[in-house]
Structures are given as structure tokens and as C-alpha cells.
Amino acid sequence: MLCGTRRELVWIRNALHSLSIQAEAMLGFLTARQAGLDDPLRLRRAESTRRVLSLKLNPDRDVDRIHGNGINTVDIDAVEGKYMLSGGADGVIAIYDLENYSGKPQYTCKAVCTVGRSSRYVHKFSVETVQWYPYDTGMFVSSSFDKTMKVWDTETLKPAEVFEFEGNIYSHNLSPIARKHSLIAVGTKNPKIQLCDLKSGSRIHVLHGHRGEVLSVRWSPRYEHILASASADSKVKVWDVRRASGSLFTLDQHNGDKSKASSEAVNTAHNGRVNGLCFTGDGLYLLTTGTDDRMRLWNSATGENTLVNYGKVCNESRKRLQFTVSRGCSPEFVFVPCGSSVAVYALHTGELVTMLRGHYNNVDCCEFHPDYQVRCTNAHGGESLPIHLDLTINHLYHFVPFCKHAYS
């Protein structure tokens, strides 16, 4: 009993010391900002970075259990940061309200609506990607192994448009910044990338170049016509969709040094299937992951491999790997599913900062919310709880605040 009490006192003393240092640093930033000696963005970046480094499993927030099997994909709306979409291996789609209206620290994120198995519009097979329309939560898009992509009216939970394809759909993506087009890029089992127009409701263009199934597609957050694609042919291509003459360039892990590459490895981004793509928030860099257990950082303008060494990044997924990058931090961080954990890396140095643990099954996807530093992770199983329970599929991580007001 006394030993336990002594350990608790030591822990409390260390925690108070840590909080004291954080508070002192924050007061220093505020004083410099008030005196006009410091850039206000520096304070914001410092606090965002502190919160990311303080991420831990959230013991106070539960999530409604909706899915009967694992969750493959999640997305948090960019307009309010309030609603989260999830798509499961059971074909079900759920929309969660992340806000806490109870006024209490402990609460459950409720599913405000679902497209369940009883709905006539539900996907017949596994949902692989869900995404909110970037400018309005009144619409979202889902794609599935049932070879369909559906554009949903959130109010009625009925598809306003259905696109049918010849093969399984691995990934789709809407541009987060586009004003001059309303295209959805779609990667399927077919090597051709399909571009679907929301306005006309038709497939308007096909991008040729890959020789294997297209596992991931992502629009640039910097230039609305620039698209990146990753394929099972070990290649990553960057496209300007206004051009009809093919891709702008193909990423080469050896930066053109043929002496380091075998004949079959020339102009390949990885020595295996490339199943993950993610631009940094400013669009200046592109991250890729492959089944060769490597992650690479590329200059998105030139296609140059920056040669940042992240070490071994476990990747056994045969499908798209959904990983994410922080926004507003200095330095920025990368969150990558790694077995039953989430690995956190420093973007530009490759340093493994920490491992976020809590799942008992393999993590399939993760999402980052920049305003609250909330990360949602999902793994195989049937539970939807952010605590240590077997078969957990959804965890919410939060930061450790330096004062009570940081919870708000």
C-alpha cells in the first residue's frame, strides 16, 4: 500500500514539474507576442507541436459501435471538423458527431445516421474509401469492392449519383481546393485511372500509364490540376489532368542513377506494391508507402527523392494504406499504421518519435484533425471504443493540456 502511494506521489510530482515547465514556456511565448517581439504563427506552431507530442489514448471518449467488422476508412469534415465518416468491411457507412454536448469529460460520440445492411442503397461489399465533399457536409462520396462509387445526399442518405466500374475500387479522391473543376479521381483494379465529373455525372477522361492495379490516388492541396497515383506496378506517377500527353513524371527512388538500379527497378518508387500516398499540408512534398516496408518523401514539384531514411515501416496491406500528416506543427509529423500501433515520425528527419499503442488488432487507417489535434485510428474487429478493449476498431487520441481551458 505504502509503495503504491509513494509511486503515485512521485508520478504526481513529475507530472506537476512537466506542467510547470510547459506553462512557463507558454507564458514566455505569450509575453513575447504581447510585446510584439514574436510572430503569432510561432506561438500557434509551438502549441500545435506540443499537443502532438503529448498525444495519448483518450480514456474519456467512447464511440458508438456500428460496424460488425473492421473499419477500412475514416474522414473528418474540413468545414466544421465536427462530423466523422466511417466505412467498413461490412459495407456499412456511419456518420458520427464528434462534439461533446454533455458538459462532462466522459461522453460517447454518437452515430447520427448510418447506411446499414437494411438500406436498399447499402454497398454490397467492403467500403474502401469515404470522403466528405470539401466545401459542404451535405454531400459525401463512397467507393466499394462492389465496383460502384456513390455520391450521397447527407440529408436523405440516398445516392444522388452512382458510377459503375469494371473492377474493384481501391481508392477515390476529390480535390480539397478545386474551383475550376469537380473531378473525382478513381483507382481500380484496372490500370487506367478514371476521372468522373460531379457536374455532368459521367466519366470524362482516362489516364493511361500504369501497368498494374491503381491502389491510391491523391490530388495536390497546392495545385488543383495536379494528381498523384500509386500502383501495384511499383510506380508513382504525377499528372496534370489538363494535359493529354500522359504523366508529368514518374518518381524514381534512385533519382536517375541507373548504376544503383536493376533493369526492372528503373523509374520505380518502391521495390513492391505502392499502396499509400499523402501530400503534406502545403503540397510541397509527397509521401509514399510500399510493401517493401519503406516510406519515402519526395519533392512534389521536381519528383526528387529527398532520401529521408524512416527505417523499416511495416506494411503488409494488399489494399490502400490510409496514413496522414500533421498540419500547423514545426516540425511536421507523419502518422502511419504499423501493426497494432501507429508510428509517429518526424517528417524531414525520419526519426521515430513515438508509437501510439492501444489496439489489439492491425490498424487499417488513421486521420488527423488539425484544430484539436485529435487522431482517429481504426483496426480490424467489431468494437468502436477508444479504450483498451479486445476487438477495438476505433481509438481517439488527445493531447495532455497544461491547464483546464485546454480541454475546450
N, C-alpha and C positions, 0 to 999 in steps of 0.2 A: 504493500500500500504506500509506504513512505517513498520507496524507489520510484513508483509511478508518479507520485506527487512531485518529486524532485525533477523528474524528466519533463513533466508538464511545465514547471516553473522555468526550467532552462529554455524550453521551446518558446514560452511566452516572452521571456527576456530577449531572446534572439529576434523574435518577430517584432517586438517593440523597437529594438535597435534598428532593424531594417526599415521599419516605417518612419522612424525618426530621420534617417538619412535621406529617404525618398522625399519626405516633407520639406527638409532643409533644401534639397536640390530644387524642388518645385518653387519654394519661396524665392530662391535665387533667380530663377527664370522670371517669375512674376515681377520682382523688383527691377530687373534689367529691362523688362518690357515696359513697365510703368515709366521708367526714366528715359525711354526712347533709345536705349543702348542696344537693343536686340531686335532681330526680325521676328514678328509674331509667328511666322511659319516654323521657326526653330523651336519654339515652345510646343507647338502642336505636334511636330515630328518627335520631339523628345518624349512627350506623354504617350503618343501612339506606340513608340518603340518600347517604352516601359511596360505598357499594358500587354503587348505581345509577349515580351519576355516573362511576364507574370501569369501567362495563361495556365489554368489548371482545370481539372474536371469540375463541372458545376454540380454541387450536391443538392441545390435548391430547385432546380428546374427539371420537371418531367415533360415528356412529350407523349401525346395520345398514341396508343398502339392501334394502327390502322392496317398495316401490311401483314399478310400472312407469311411472306417470305422476305428475303433480303431486299434492301433498297439499293438501286443502281445509281440513282442520280438525284441531286437536290439543286435548287436555285432560290436565292433570296431576291425579292424585287428591288430594283435600283431606285425606284421613285420614293418610297416611304421607308424601305428597309423593315417592313412590318410583316410581310407575308412570305412564307416559305412553301415552295412546291416540292413534292417528292414523287418519284416514280419507282415502282417496284417490279420485282421478278414475277409477281402475280398478275401484272397488267394493270394494277390499281394506281390511280393518281390521287394524291391528297394535297389539300391546301391548309396550312397551319397559320394561326395568328400567334406571332412571337411576343406580342405586347403583354405586359403584366398589369391587369386591371384590378387586382385584388388588394393592392397596397401592402401585401405581405411578401417577405423574401421568398417563401416557398410557394410555388404555383406550377400548374401544368399548362403547357402550350396546347391549346385545343385545336382539333381539326374542324375548321369552319365548314368545309364541304369536301366531298370525295366523289370520284368517279369509280364506283365499286363494281364488283362482279355482277350485281343485279342490274346495272345500267346497260341498256341496249347499245350504248356508244363506247363501252369499255374496250380497251385494246385486248386482243385475244391472247397475245403472248407478252413476253417481258418488255417493259418500257425502258429504253436505253438512255434517252435524254429528255429532260423537260426544261423549258426556258420561258421566262416572262417576256412579254413584249417590252422593249427597253423604256418606253415612254408612258406606259399606262398598264395598270394591273387589270384592266378589263379584258385582256386577251393573253393567252399563253399558247405555246406550241409543244407538242409531244411527238416522239417518234418511237417505233417499236420493232421488235423482231417479227411482228405480223405483217411487215412490209408496207406499213402505212405511216404517214405523218399527218397529224391532225392539228388544225388551228381552232382553238376553243374560245367560245364566249364565256367568260368567267361568271357572268350573271345567270345564264341559263344552264351552264355546264353541258352545252351541246356543241358539236363541231360545226363551225361556220364554213370550213373547207377541209377536204380530205384529199391528200396526194397519195397515189398508189405507185409502188415501185416493184421491180422485178426480184429484188433480193432483200435480205435483212438490212435494216438501217442501223448503223453503228453510232452515228453522230449527226446532229444538225446544229446550226448556229445562225443567229441573227446579229447583225452589226449593232454595237452599242451606241454608235454615233451617226449612223447614216441618215441623211436628209434628202439626198438625191435619188435614192433607190430604196426598195423594200424587199430585198432579196434574202432568201433563206438558203444557205449552202448546206448540202446534204451529202454525207458519206455513207456508202452502202457496200454490199459485198461485190458489186460491180466496180471495176477500176475507174469508171468515169464519175466525176463529181457533178452533181446536178444542182442547178440554180433555179429555185422556184420563186415566182413573183407573187407577193401577197395581194397586190392590187388587181392583177388580172386572174389570179387563181390558177396559173398554168406554169409548166416548166419551160423556161425561156432559153436556157443555154446549158451546154455541157462542156466541161473542162477535161481535155484528154491529156494523158501523160503518165499516169501511174500504171503499173502492171500487176498490182495486187489490190485486194480489198482496201478501201479507204476507211481507216479506223477513227480518225478525228479531223475535224475542220474548225478553224477559228478565224474570225475577222479581226483585223487590226483595230485597236482602240484609238489609233492616231490618224489613219487614212482610211476613209470609208470604202474605197475600192480595192484595198489590199486584203488578200485571203491567204491563209496558210493551210496546208493539208498534210496529213501523215498517213502512211500506208504500210501494209504488210510487206511491201517490196523493199523495206529498209530505207525508203526515201522520204524526204520532206520537201515539198515544193511551195514556193511563194508566187502568188498570181496577182496580176492586175486584171480584174474581170472586164475592164473596158477593152482590153486587147484580145484579138482573135488569134494571135500567133503563138499561143502556148504560155508556159510559165515564165516569170521574170528570171528566176534562177532556182537551182536545186542545191540544197545545203550539202556541203562536203565536210565530213568530220576531219579530214586531213588538210583542209584549206588548199587543195590543189597540188599537194606534194605527192606525186604518184609513186615516189620511192618508198613511201610508208604504207601504201595500199596495195592489196592484191587486186588482180584484174576485176574480180567480181565486187570488190568493195569501193570502186571508184564512184564518186558522187553519191555516196550513201551517208546518211546522218547517223545511223547505228548499225551494229552487226546483228540485227534481228528485227523483229516487227517493231515499228514505231507506233505506239498506241496512246501517246499523250502530247498535247500541245497547250501552251499557255503563254500569252503575251504579258509583259509587265504592264502596270497601270498606265505608263506614259507611252507604251507602244514601241519603245526604243530597242527592246530585247525580246527574244522569243526563247522559251524553254521547251525542250523536248525530252520525252522519256521513251525507253525502248526495253524490249525483253532481253537485251544484253546486260541488264542491270546497271545501266548508265543513264545519267541525266546530263544534258548539255545546254549551255547558254550561248545564244547566237546574237550577233548584231543583226537586227531585222532589216536594216537598210542595205547592208553590203552582203549579208549571208555569211559573214566570217564567224568561225568557231572561236569563241573567246578563250577556250582551253581551261576554263574553271574546272577544278577537279572536286567533284562531290563524293568521290569514293563509290563504293557499291551501293546502289539504290535498288533494293529488291523489287522486282516487277515480274509477277507470274501471270498477269491478266492476259487473257486471249482477246479481250474486248478493249474498249476505250477506258483509259485511266483518267479519272477526273481529279486533278490536283489544282492548287491555287497559289497565288502570290499576294502578300500583304500590300496595302496601299497607304501612303502617307507616313511611312516609317523611314528612319535613317539609322542603319541600313535597312533595306527591304529583306523580307524573309520568304522562303518557299515552304509550303506545307504539302507533303507527299505521303499518300497511303503507303505503309510499309508493313506488310503482315497484319498483325492485330494492333499495330500502333500507327501513329502519324509522326513522320520525321520532319523536323524543322531545321532548315538550312539557311545560312547567310547567303544571300543571292550572289554577291560578287566575289566572295572568298571561298565558298564551298564548304565552310565549316559547319559541322553538325552541331547545332546549338542545343537541342534537346529532343527527347522523344515523348510525345503525348500518349500516355497509356490509359487503358480503361476497357477496351473491347476484349472479348474473348474469342472473336472470330475475325477473319480477314476484313480489313477496311476497304470498301469499294470506292468511296468518293469523299471529298471534303469541300467545304465552301467557307469563304471568309467575308465577314461584314465589317467594312472599314470604320463605320461610325461608333460601333460599340465593341469592336474587337471580339466579336462572337464568331466562333468557328463551329460549324456543324459537321459531324462526321458520321458516316453510315457504313454498316458492315452486314455480313450475312446473318440471318436469323429472323425471329418473329417479334422481338420486343421493340419498343420505341421509347426507351427510357434513358436519361442522361446520367445514370448511376451505375455502380458495379453490379450488374445482373447478368446472368448467363443468357446467351442468345441476344444480347443487346445489338441493336442496329442503328441507334441514333444517340449521339452524345453531344452535349453543348458544353463548350469550354468558355470560361470567363476569366477576366483579369482580377488580380488582387488589388483592391483600391487602397489609397493611402489615407482616405477619410470617408465618412459616411456618405457625403454628397456624390462620391464617385459611382455609387450604385444607380443613381438616377440617369 
